[in-house]
């Protein structure tokens, strides 16, 4: 009975997520047109903040509960899912054209965030320390880098060509309404899904690290998945790309930064390997911008991302 109830609520949460993503993308795209803002900026800020809310909620809960493995696993697993699963699905739905600035600035910045996390989590290799830990000082460093990222996005908004708003439909009130209602549905649906997914995983007697890297990571990434898939379907490729890249940067600089400030995060050897996987995923995304059609994530590349994510999940299951 408990399993059936958890499974039913999980499905309800997924439906709420999909509907909320549709409303959120509508509101973000409409707001961008009305404000004359580049859609990529909306994707890198408003959409990324909104769809990263579940990761933030889970990590704050994990930090105050002392669950460091869940906190690290959630962020690393989410970033791997962002590229392999979410961009993979969005790329299969529709080939994703990537702007020059995204190729040369945002994606490398996401790669830099993953590399910095890997260096912060490699104390035993780099410093000969007895344990790997993301310290409180390193958390403050992440938050400082996040401020620099926001300054970059602000400068991007000023430099990018303004979109014409004359043909935009609706009003600011309607756009904000869609954004708010969509965001509430994303967060509520995500929480409902994750809570019941954790219940199912606990019944199966799985470890905290495994739950963080798989069930929680995929669950908290479902807003990004739903948002990017709907954005790709509707042709808003800038939002689809900006959402994923921006979310990966937010996850490390903002969410992991806050978490480490609250609670220094010990990192097990297995999690260091998972961080290296996130580095490899981001590096592969950058390489794909120059393989085949330049600055375009093609359908076969999206399919390869999905396949690599399945292989990664199999590896996690075998690792236990």
C-alpha positions as CSV (number, residue, x, y, z in Angstrom):
1,X,0.0,0.0,0.0
2,X,2.8,2.4,0.9
3,X,4.7,1.7,-2.4
4,X,1.5,2.2,-4.4
5,X,0.8,5.5,-2.7
6,X,4.4,6.8,-3.2
7,X,4.3,5.7,-6.8
8,X,1.0,7.5,-7.4
9,X,2.2,10.7,-5.8
10,X,5.4,10.5,-7.8
11,X,3.4,10.4,-11.0
12,X,1.2,13.3,-9.9
13,X,4.4,15.3,-9.2
14,X,5.7,14.6,-12.6
15,X,2.5,15.8,-14.3
16,X,2.6,19.0,-12.2
17,X,6.3,19.5,-13.3
18,X,5.5,19.2,-17.0
19,X,2.5,21.7,-16.8
20,X,4.5,24.1,-14.7
21,X,7.4,23.9,-17.1
22,X,5.1,24.8,-20.0
23,X,3.7,27.9,-18.1
24,X,7.2,28.9,-17.0
25,X,8.7,28.8,-20.5
26,X,5.7,30.8,-21.8
27,X,6.2,33.5,-19.2
28,X,10.0,33.6,-19.6
29,X,9.7,33.9,-23.4
30,X,7.0,36.5,-23.2
31,X,8.9,38.6,-20.6
32,X,12.0,38.5,-22.8
33,X,10.1,39.9,-25.8
34,X,8.2,42.5,-23.8
35,X,11.4,43.7,-22.0
36,X,13.5,43.6,-25.2
37,X,15.9,41.3,-23.4
38,X,17.9,38.5,-25.2
39,X,16.3,35.1,-24.5
40,X,19.7,33.7,-23.6
41,X,19.8,36.1,-20.6
42,X,16.4,35.0,-19.4
43,X,17.6,31.4,-19.7
44,X,20.8,32.1,-17.8
45,X,19.1,34.0,-14.9
46,X,15.3,33.8,-14.3
47,X,14.8,30.3,-15.7
48,X,18.0,28.9,-14.1
49,X,17.1,30.4,-10.7
50,X,13.7,28.9,-10.9
51,X,14.6,25.5,-12.0
52,X,17.5,25.3,-9.6
53,X,15.2,25.9,-6.6
54,X,14.7,22.2,-5.9
55,X,18.4,21.6,-5.7
56,X,18.7,24.6,-3.4
57,X,15.9,23.3,-1.1
58,X,17.4,19.7,-1.0
59,X,20.9,21.0,-0.3
60,X,19.8,23.4,2.5
61,X,17.9,20.6,4.1
62,X,20.9,18.3,3.7
63,X,23.3,20.9,5.2
64,X,21.2,21.5,8.3
65,X,20.7,17.7,8.7
66,X,24.5,17.1,8.3
67,X,24.0,14.9,5.2
68,X,27.1,15.9,3.2
69,X,27.0,13.0,0.8
70,X,23.5,13.8,-0.2
71,X,24.4,17.5,-0.7
72,X,27.4,16.8,-2.9
73,X,25.8,13.9,-4.7
74,X,22.7,16.0,-5.5
75,X,24.8,18.8,-7.2
76,X,27.2,16.5,-9.0
77,X,24.5,14.1,-10.1
78,X,22.3,17.0,-11.3
79,X,25.1,18.5,-13.4
80,X,25.8,15.2,-15.1
81,X,22.1,14.8,-15.7
82,X,21.9,18.4,-17.0
83,X,24.2,17.6,-19.9
84,X,23.9,13.9,-20.6
85,X,20.1,13.5,-19.9
86,X,18.5,16.9,-20.3
87,X,20.5,18.3,-23.2
88,X,20.4,14.9,-24.7
89,X,16.6,14.7,-24.7
90,X,16.3,18.4,-25.8
91,X,18.8,17.8,-28.6
92,X,16.8,14.7,-29.8
93,X,13.6,16.7,-29.8
94,X,15.2,19.5,-31.9
95,X,18.8,20.3,-33.0
96,X,20.0,23.0,-30.7
97,X,21.8,26.0,-32.2
98,X,24.3,27.5,-29.8
99,X,25.3,31.2,-29.9
100,X,28.9,32.2,-30.2
101,X,29.0,33.7,-26.7
102,X,27.5,30.6,-25.2
103,X,30.1,28.4,-27.0
104,X,33.1,30.5,-26.0
105,X,32.0,31.9,-22.6
106,X,29.1,30.2,-20.8
107,X,30.0,26.6,-21.6
108,X,33.7,27.2,-20.7
109,X,32.5,28.9,-17.5
110,X,30.5,25.8,-16.7
111,X,33.6,23.7,-17.4
112,X,35.6,26.0,-15.1
113,X,33.1,25.5,-12.3
114,X,33.4,21.7,-12.6
115,X,37.2,21.9,-12.6
116,X,37.3,24.2,-9.6
117,X,35.0,21.8,-7.7
118,X,37.3,18.9,-8.7
119,X,40.3,20.7,-7.4
120,X,38.6,21.7,-4.1
121,X,37.5,18.1,-3.6
122,X,41.0,16.7,-4.3
123,X,42.9,17.6,-1.1
124,X,44.5,14.2,-0.7
125,X,46.0,14.3,-4.2
126,X,46.9,18.0,-4.4
127,X,47.8,18.7,-0.7
128,X,48.5,15.3,0.8
129,X,45.7,15.8,3.3
130,X,44.1,13.0,5.1
131,X,40.6,13.7,3.8
132,X,39.0,15.5,0.8
133,X,36.6,18.3,1.9
134,X,35.0,21.3,0.3
135,X,35.7,23.8,3.1
136,X,33.7,26.8,4.3
137,X,36.4,29.1,2.8
138,X,36.0,27.4,-0.5
139,X,32.2,27.9,-0.2
140,X,32.8,31.6,0.1
141,X,35.1,31.5,-2.9
142,X,32.2,29.8,-4.9
143,X,29.8,32.6,-3.8
144,X,32.4,35.2,-5.0
145,X,32.6,33.5,-8.4
146,X,28.8,33.5,-8.5
147,X,28.7,37.3,-8.1
148,X,31.2,37.6,-11.0
149,X,29.0,35.4,-13.1
150,X,25.9,37.6,-12.4
151,X,28.0,40.6,-13.4
152,X,28.9,38.9,-16.6
153,X,25.2,38.2,-17.3
154,X,24.3,41.8,-16.6
155,X,27.0,42.9,-19.1
156,X,25.7,40.4,-21.6
157,X,22.2,41.9,-21.3
158,X,23.6,45.3,-22.1
159,X,25.7,44.2,-25.1
160,X,23.3,41.7,-26.8
161,X,21.1,43.0,-29.6
162,X,17.7,43.9,-28.2
163,X,14.7,41.9,-29.3
164,X,11.8,43.8,-30.8
165,X,8.9,43.9,-28.3
166,X,6.4,45.4,-30.6
167,X,5.1,42.1,-31.8
168,X,5.0,40.6,-28.3
169,X,1.7,39.4,-27.1
170,X,0.3,39.8,-23.6
171,X,1.3,42.1,-20.8
172,X,4.0,42.2,-18.1
173,X,1.3,41.1,-15.6
174,X,0.4,38.1,-17.6
175,X,4.0,37.1,-18.2
176,X,4.9,37.5,-14.5
177,X,1.8,35.5,-13.6
178,X,2.8,32.6,-15.8
179,X,6.4,32.8,-14.4
180,X,5.1,32.7,-10.8
181,X,2.5,30.0,-11.2
182,X,4.9,28.0,-13.3
183,X,7.7,28.3,-10.7
184,X,5.3,27.3,-7.9
185,X,4.2,24.3,-9.9
186,X,7.9,23.4,-10.7
187,X,8.9,23.5,-7.1
188,X,5.8,21.9,-5.7
189,X,5.9,19.1,-8.3
190,X,9.6,18.6,-7.9
191,X,9.2,18.3,-4.1
192,X,6.3,15.9,-4.4
193,X,8.3,13.8,-6.9
194,X,11.5,13.8,-4.9
195,X,9.9,13.1,-1.5
196,X,8.1,10.0,-2.9
197,X,11.1,8.9,-5.0
198,X,13.2,8.9,-1.8
199,X,10.5,6.9,0.0
200,X,10.7,4.3,-2.8
201,X,14.5,4.3,-2.7
202,X,14.5,3.9,1.1
203,X,12.2,0.9,0.9
204,X,14.8,-0.6,-1.5
205,X,17.5,0.0,1.2
206,X,19.9,2.1,-1.0
207,X,22.7,4.3,0.3
208,X,22.6,8.0,0.9
209,X,25.3,8.7,-1.8
210,X,23.5,6.5,-4.3
211,X,20.2,8.2,-3.6
212,X,21.8,11.7,-4.0
213,X,23.5,10.9,-7.3
214,X,20.5,9.2,-8.9
215,X,17.0,9.6,-7.4
216,X,17.5,13.0,-5.8
217,X,19.7,14.3,-8.6
218,X,17.3,13.3,-11.4
219,X,14.3,14.3,-9.3
220,X,15.6,17.8,-8.7
221,X,16.8,18.1,-12.3
222,X,13.3,17.3,-13.6
223,X,12.4,21.0,-13.7
224,X,15.4,21.6,-16.0
225,X,14.4,18.6,-18.0
226,X,10.8,19.6,-18.4
227,X,11.7,23.3,-19.1
228,X,14.4,22.5,-21.7
229,X,12.3,19.9,-23.4
230,X,9.3,22.2,-23.7
231,X,11.6,25.1,-24.8
232,X,13.1,22.9,-27.5
233,X,9.7,21.7,-28.7
234,X,8.5,25.4,-28.9
235,X,11.6,26.5,-30.7
236,X,13.1,28.6,-27.8
237,X,16.5,27.0,-28.2
238,X,18.3,29.9,-26.3
239,X,16.2,29.1,-23.3
240,X,16.8,25.4,-23.6
241,X,20.6,25.8,-23.8
242,X,20.8,28.8,-21.4
243,X,18.7,27.0,-18.8
244,X,21.0,23.9,-18.7
245,X,24.3,25.8,-18.8
246,X,23.2,28.4,-16.4
247,X,21.8,25.8,-14.0
248,X,25.1,23.9,-14.0
249,X,27.0,27.1,-13.1
250,X,24.3,28.0,-10.4
251,X,24.5,24.5,-8.9
252,X,28.2,24.8,-8.2
253,X,28.8,28.5,-7.5
254,X,25.5,29.4,-5.8
255,X,24.0,26.2,-4.3
256,X,27.2,24.3,-3.4
257,X,28.7,27.6,-2.2
258,X,25.8,28.3,0.2
259,X,25.9,24.6,1.4
260,X,29.6,24.6,2.1
261,X,29.4,27.9,4.0
262,X,26.7,26.3,6.2
263,X,28.4,22.9,6.5
264,X,32.0,22.0,5.2
265,X,31.4,19.0,2.9
266,X,33.6,15.9,3.2
267,X,34.0,14.2,-0.2
268,X,34.4,10.4,-0.5
269,X,36.7,8.9,-3.2
270,X,33.7,7.7,-5.2
271,X,32.3,11.2,-5.3
272,X,35.6,12.6,-6.6
273,X,35.2,10.2,-9.5
274,X,31.6,11.5,-10.1
275,X,32.9,15.0,-10.1
276,X,35.4,14.0,-12.8
277,X,32.5,12.6,-14.8
278,X,30.8,16.0,-14.7
279,X,34.0,17.6,-15.9
280,X,34.2,15.1,-18.8
281,X,30.5,15.7,-19.7
282,X,31.0,19.4,-19.9
283,X,34.2,19.0,-21.9
284,X,32.3,16.7,-24.4
285,X,29.6,19.3,-24.8
286,X,32.2,21.9,-25.7
287,X,33.9,19.5,-28.1
288,X,30.5,18.8,-29.8
289,X,30.3,22.5,-30.7
290,X,33.1,21.8,-33.3
291,X,32.2,18.3,-34.4
292,X,29.8,18.0,-37.2
293,X,27.9,21.3,-37.8
294,X,29.6,24.0,-35.8
295,X,27.7,25.6,-32.9
296,X,24.9,23.0,-33.2
297,X,24.0,20.1,-30.9
298,X,22.7,17.6,-33.5
299,X,20.2,14.8,-32.8
300,X,22.9,12.1,-33.0
301,X,24.9,13.9,-30.4
302,X,21.8,14.2,-28.2
303,X,21.2,10.5,-28.5
304,X,24.9,9.8,-27.6
305,X,24.5,11.9,-24.5
306,X,21.5,9.8,-23.4
307,X,23.4,6.6,-24.1
308,X,26.3,7.9,-22.0
309,X,23.9,8.7,-19.1
310,X,22.5,5.2,-19.2
311,X,26.1,3.8,-19.1
312,X,26.8,6.1,-16.1
313,X,23.7,4.9,-14.3
314,X,24.7,1.3,-14.8
315,X,28.1,2.1,-13.4
316,X,26.5,3.7,-10.3
317,X,24.3,0.6,-9.8
318,X,27.2,-1.8,-10.1
319,X,29.3,0.4,-7.7
320,X,26.5,0.2,-5.2
